[in-house]
């Protein structure tokens, strides 16, 4: 899917504070997607969101442990 097809879409990235997750979140944001960032560490989440916003993207950082089903459901509700 090209970047033009991501404009106006919402992408959810888990593990968004490091490594592949952070790189993917930045790439999706640069391609015009709104990015919901999910991870356990609040400080790192805020920093990752700032990087996306500074590049002109939209980011929603959410502190979530994906092993917790209720937390994932709550995050999904916020993203919708």
C-alpha distances in whole Angstrom, upper triangle without the diagonal:
4,7,8,6,8,11,13,12,14,13,16,16,20,22,20,23,23,22,18,18,19,17,14,15,16,13,11,14,14,11,12,12,15,16,19,20,22,25,29,30,30,31,28,26,27,27,23,23,25,23,20,22,24,21,20,18,19,20,22,24,25,28,27,28,26,29,31,29,31,30,26,27,28,25,23,26,26,22,22
4,5,6,7,10,13,12,15,14,17,18,21,23,21,24,24,22,19,19,19,17,14,15,15,11,10,13,12,8,11,11,15,16,19,21,23,26,30,30,31,31,28,26,27,26,23,22,24,21,18,21,22,18,18,16,18,20,22,24,26,29,29,30,28,31,33,32,33,31,28,29,30,27,25,27,27,23,23
4,5,5,7,11,10,13,12,16,16,20,21,19,22,22,21,18,17,17,15,12,13,12,9,8,10,8,5,7,8,12,13,17,18,21,24,28,28,28,28,25,23,24,23,20,19,20,18,15,17,18,15,14,13,15,16,19,21,24,27,27,29,27,30,32,31,32,30,27,28,29,25,24,26,25,21,22
4,5,6,9,10,13,14,18,19,22,24,22,25,25,24,22,21,20,18,16,16,15,12,11,12,10,7,7,9,13,15,18,21,24,27,30,31,30,31,28,26,26,26,22,21,22,20,17,18,20,16,15,14,15,18,21,23,26,29,29,31,29,33,34,33,34,32,29,29,30,26,25,26,25,21,22
4,6,8,8,11,12,16,17,21,23,21,24,25,24,21,20,20,19,16,16,16,13,11,12,12,8,9,9,12,14,17,20,22,26,29,30,30,31,28,25,26,26,23,21,23,22,18,20,22,18,17,15,16,18,20,23,24,28,27,29,27,31,32,30,31,29,26,27,27,24,22,24,23,19,19
4,6,5,8,8,12,14,18,20,18,21,22,21,19,17,17,16,13,12,13,11,7,9,10,6,6,5,9,10,14,16,19,22,26,27,26,27,25,22,22,23,19,18,20,18,15,16,18,16,14,12,12,14,16,19,21,24,24,26,24,28,28,27,28,26,23,24,24,21,19,21,20,16,17
4,6,9,10,14,16,20,22,19,22,24,24,21,19,19,18,15,14,14,12,9,9,9,7,4,5,8,11,14,17,20,23,27,27,27,27,25,22,22,23,20,17,19,18,14,15,17,14,12,10,11,13,16,19,21,25,25,28,26,30,30,29,29,27,25,25,25,22,20,21,20,16,17
4,7,10,13,16,20,22,20,23,25,25,23,20,20,20,17,15,15,14,11,11,12,10,7,6,7,10,13,16,19,23,26,27,26,27,25,22,22,23,20,17,19,19,15,15,18,16,13,11,10,13,14,18,20,23,24,26,25,29,29,27,27,25,23,23,22,19,18,18,17,14,14
4,6,10,13,16,19,17,21,22,23,20,18,18,18,15,13,14,13,10,10,12,10,8,5,6,9,11,14,17,20,24,25,24,25,24,20,21,22,19,17,19,19,15,16,19,17,15,12,11,12,13,16,18,21,21,24,22,25,26,24,24,23,20,20,20,17,15,16,15,12,12
4,7,10,13,16,14,18,20,21,18,15,16,16,13,11,13,13,9,10,13,11,9,6,5,6,7,11,13,17,20,21,21,22,21,17,18,19,16,14,17,17,14,15,18,17,15,11,9,10,10,13,14,17,17,20,18,22,22,21,21,19,16,16,16,13,12,13,12,8,9
4,6,10,13,11,15,17,17,15,12,13,13,10,8,11,11,7,9,12,11,10,6,6,5,6,9,11,14,18,19,19,21,19,15,17,18,15,13,16,16,13,15,18,16,16,12,10,10,10,12,13,16,16,18,16,19,20,19,20,18,15,16,16,13,12,14,13,10,11
4,7,10,9,13,15,16,13,10,12,13,10,8,12,12,10,11,14,14,13,10,9,6,5,6,7,11,14,16,16,18,16,13,15,17,13,13,16,16,14,16,19,18,18,14,12,10,9,10,10,13,12,14,12,16,16,16,17,14,11,13,14,10,9,12,12,8,11
4,7,6,9,11,12,10,6,8,10,8,6,10,11,9,11,14,14,15,11,11,7,6,5,6,9,12,14,15,16,14,11,14,15,11,12,15,15,13,15,18,17,18,14,13,11,10,10,10,12,11,13,11,15,16,16,18,15,12,15,15,12,12,15,14,12,14
4,5,8,10,11,10,7,9,12,10,9,13,14,13,14,17,18,18,15,14,10,8,6,5,6,9,12,13,15,13,11,14,15,12,13,17,16,15,18,20,20,21,17,16,13,12,10,10,10,9,9,8,11,13,14,15,13,10,14,14,11,12,15,15,13,16
4,6,7,8,8,5,7,10,10,10,13,14,14,15,18,19,20,17,16,13,11,8,6,5,8,10,12,13,10,9,13,13,11,13,16,15,15,18,20,20,21,18,17,14,14,11,11,10,9,9,9,12,14,16,17,14,13,16,17,14,15,19,18,16,19
4,6,8,8,4,4,8,8,6,9,12,12,12,15,16,17,15,13,10,9,5,6,6,9,10,11,12,9,7,10,10,7,9,12,12,11,14,16,16,18,15,14,11,11,9,10,10,11,12,12,15,17,18,19,16,14,18,17,14,15,18,17,15,18
4,7,9,7,5,9,10,9,10,13,14,14,16,19,19,17,16,13,12,8,8,6,9,8,9,9,6,6,9,8,6,9,11,11,12,15,16,16,18,16,16,13,13,10,11,11,12,13,14,16,18,20,21,18,17,20,19,16,18,21,19,18,21
4,6,6,5,8,10,10,11,13,15,15,17,19,21,19,18,15,14,11,11,9,11,10,12,12,8,9,12,11,9,12,14,13,14,17,18,18,20,18,18,15,16,13,15,14,15,15,15,18,20,22,23,20,19,23,23,19,21,24,22,21,24
4,6,6,6,9,10,11,12,14,16,17,19,21,19,19,16,16,13,13,12,14,14,16,16,12,13,16,14,11,15,16,14,15,19,19,18,21,19,20,17,18,16,18,17,17,17,17,19,22,24,26,23,21,25,25,22,23,26,25,23,26
4,6,5,6,8,10,10,12,14,15,16,19,17,18,15,15,13,13,13,16,16,18,18,14,14,17,15,12,15,17,15,15,19,19,18,20,18,19,17,18,16,18,18,18,17,17,19,22,23,25,22,20,24,24,21,21,25,24,21,24
4,5,5,6,9,10,11,12,14,15,17,15,15,11,11,9,9,9,13,13,15,16,12,11,14,13,10,12,15,13,13,16,18,17,19,16,16,14,14,13,14,14,14,14,14,17,19,20,22,19,17,20,21,17,18,21,20,18,21
4,5,5,6,9,10,11,12,14,16,14,14,11,11,9,10,10,13,13,14,13,10,9,12,10,7,9,12,10,10,13,14,14,16,14,14,12,13,12,14,14,15,16,16,19,21,22,24,20,19,22,22,18,19,22,20,18,21
4,5,5,6,9,10,11,12,15,14,15,12,13,11,13,14,17,16,17,17,13,13,15,13,9,12,13,11,10,14,15,13,16,14,15,14,16,15,17,18,19,19,19,22,24,25,27,24,22,25,25,21,22,25,23,20,23
4,5,5,6,8,10,11,13,11,12,10,11,10,12,13,17,17,18,18,15,14,16,15,11,12,15,12,11,14,16,14,16,13,14,13,14,14,16,18,18,19,18,21,23,23,25,22,20,22,23,19,19,22,21,18,20
4,5,5,6,9,10,11,9,9,6,8,7,10,12,15,15,16,16,13,11,13,12,8,9,11,10,8,11,13,12,13,10,10,9,11,11,13,15,16,17,17,20,22,22,23,20,18,20,20,17,17,20,18,15,18
4,6,5,6,9,10,10,10,9,11,10,13,15,18,17,17,17,14,12,13,12,8,9,10,7,6,9,10,9,10,8,10,10,12,13,16,18,19,21,20,24,25,26,27,24,22,24,24,20,20,23,20,18,21
4,5,5,6,9,9,11,10,13,13,15,17,21,20,21,20,17,16,17,15,12,12,14,11,9,12,13,10,12,10,12,12,15,16,18,20,21,23,22,25,27,27,28,26,23,25,25,22,21,24,22,19,21
4,5,5,7,6,8,7,10,11,14,17,20,20,20,21,18,16,17,16,12,12,14,12,9,12,14,11,11,9,10,10,13,14,17,19,20,22,20,24,25,25,26,23,21,23,23,19,18,21,19,16,18
4,5,5,5,6,6,10,11,14,17,20,20,19,19,17,14,15,14,11,10,11,9,6,8,10,8,8,5,7,8,11,13,16,19,20,22,22,25,26,26,27,24,21,23,23,19,19,21,18,15,18
4,5,7,9,10,14,14,18,20,23,23,22,22,19,17,17,16,13,12,13,10,7,9,10,7,7,6,9,11,14,16,19,22,23,26,25,29,30,30,30,27,25,27,26,23,22,24,22,19,21
4,6,9,10,14,15,19,21,25,25,24,24,22,20,20,19,16,15,16,14,11,12,14,10,10,8,11,13,16,18,21,24,24,26,25,29,30,30,30,28,25,27,27,23,22,24,22,19,20
4,7,9,13,15,18,21,25,25,24,24,22,19,19,19,16,14,15,14,10,11,13,10,9,6,8,11,14,16,19,23,24,26,25,29,29,29,29,27,24,25,25,21,20,22,20,16,18
4,6,9,12,15,18,22,22,22,22,20,17,18,18,15,13,15,14,10,12,14,12,11,7,7,9,11,14,16,20,20,23,22,25,26,25,26,23,21,21,21,18,17,18,17,13,14
4,7,10,13,16,20,20,19,20,18,15,15,16,13,11,13,13,9,10,13,12,10,7,5,6,8,11,13,17,18,21,20,24,24,23,23,20,18,19,18,15,14,15,13,10,12
4,6,9,13,16,17,16,17,15,12,13,14,11,9,12,12,8,10,13,13,12,8,6,5,6,8,11,14,15,17,17,20,21,20,21,18,16,17,17,13,13,15,13,9,12
4,6,10,13,14,14,15,14,10,12,13,11,9,13,13,11,12,16,15,15,11,9,6,5,6,7,10,11,14,13,17,17,17,17,14,12,14,13,9,10,12,10,7,10
4,7,10,11,11,12,10,7,9,11,8,7,11,12,10,12,15,15,16,12,10,7,6,5,6,8,9,12,12,16,16,17,17,14,12,14,14,10,11,14,12,10,13
4,7,9,10,12,11,8,11,13,10,10,14,15,14,16,19,19,19,16,14,11,9,6,5,6,6,8,8,12,12,13,14,11,9,12,12,8,10,13,12,11,14
4,6,8,10,8,7,10,12,10,11,15,15,15,17,20,20,21,19,17,13,11,8,7,5,5,6,8,11,12,14,15,11,11,14,14,11,13,16,15,14,18
4,6,9,9,8,11,13,13,14,17,18,18,20,22,23,24,22,20,16,14,10,8,5,5,5,8,10,11,14,14,11,12,15,14,12,15,18,16,16,20
4,6,6,6,9,10,11,12,14,16,17,18,20,22,23,21,19,16,14,10,9,7,8,9,12,14,15,18,18,14,15,18,17,15,18,20,18,18,22
4,6,5,6,9,10,10,12,14,16,16,18,20,21,19,17,14,12,8,8,6,9,11,14,17,16,19,18,14,16,18,16,14,18,19,16,17,21
4,5,5,6,9,10,11,13,15,15,16,19,20,19,18,14,13,10,11,10,13,15,17,20,20,22,22,18,19,22,20,18,21,22,19,20,23
4,5,5,6,9,10,11,13,14,15,17,19,17,16,13,13,10,11,10,13,14,16,19,20,22,22,18,19,22,20,17,20,22,20,19,23
4,5,5,6,9,10,11,12,14,16,17,15,13,10,9,6,7,7,10,13,14,17,18,20,20,16,16,19,17,14,17,19,16,15,19
4,5,5,6,9,10,10,12,14,15,14,12,9,9,6,9,10,13,16,18,21,21,23,22,18,18,21,19,16,18,20,17,16,20
4,5,5,6,9,10,10,13,14,14,13,11,12,9,12,13,16,18,20,23,23,25,25,21,21,24,22,19,21,23,20,19,23
4,5,5,7,9,10,11,13,11,11,9,10,8,11,12,15,17,18,21,22,24,24,20,19,22,21,17,19,21,18,17,21
4,5,5,6,9,10,11,9,8,5,7,6,10,12,15,17,18,22,22,23,23,20,19,21,19,16,18,19,16,15,18
4,5,5,6,9,10,9,9,8,10,9,13,15,18,21,22,25,26,27,27,23,22,25,23,19,21,22,19,18,21
4,6,5,6,9,9,10,9,12,12,15,17,19,22,23,26,27,28,28,25,24,26,25,21,22,24,21,19,23
4,6,5,7,5,7,6,10,11,14,17,19,21,22,25,26,27,27,24,22,24,23,19,20,22,19,17,20
4,5,5,5,6,7,10,11,15,18,20,23,24,28,28,28,28,25,24,25,23,20,21,22,19,17,20
4,5,7,9,10,13,14,18,20,23,26,27,30,31,32,31,28,27,29,27,23,25,26,23,21,24
4,6,9,11,14,16,19,22,24,27,27,31,31,32,32,29,27,29,28,24,25,26,23,21,23
4,7,10,13,15,19,22,24,27,27,31,31,32,32,28,27,28,27,23,24,25,22,19,21
4,7,10,13,16,19,21,24,24,28,28,28,28,25,23,25,23,20,20,21,18,16,18
4,7,10,13,17,19,22,22,26,26,25,25,22,20,21,20,17,17,18,15,12,15
4,6,10,13,15,18,18,22,22,22,22,19,17,19,17,14,14,16,13,11,14
4,6,10,12,16,16,20,19,19,19,15,14,16,14,10,12,13,9,8,11
4,7,9,13,14,17,17,18,17,14,13,15,13,10,12,14,11,10,14
4,6,10,11,14,13,14,14,10,10,12,10,7,10,11,9,9,13
4,7,10,12,11,13,13,9,10,12,11,8,12,14,12,12,16
4,6,9,8,10,10,6,7,10,9,7,10,13,12,12,16
4,5,6,8,10,7,7,11,11,10,13,15,15,15,18
4,5,7,9,7,6,10,11,10,11,14,15,15,17
4,6,9,8,8,11,13,13,14,17,18,18,20
4,6,5,6,9,10,11,12,15,16,17,19
4,5,5,6,9,10,11,12,14,15,17
4,5,5,6,9,10,11,13,14,15
4,5,5,6,9,10,11,12,14
4,5,5,6,9,10,10,12
4,5,5,6,9,10,11
4,5,5,6,9,10
4,5,5,6,9
4,5,5,6
4,5,5
4,6
4
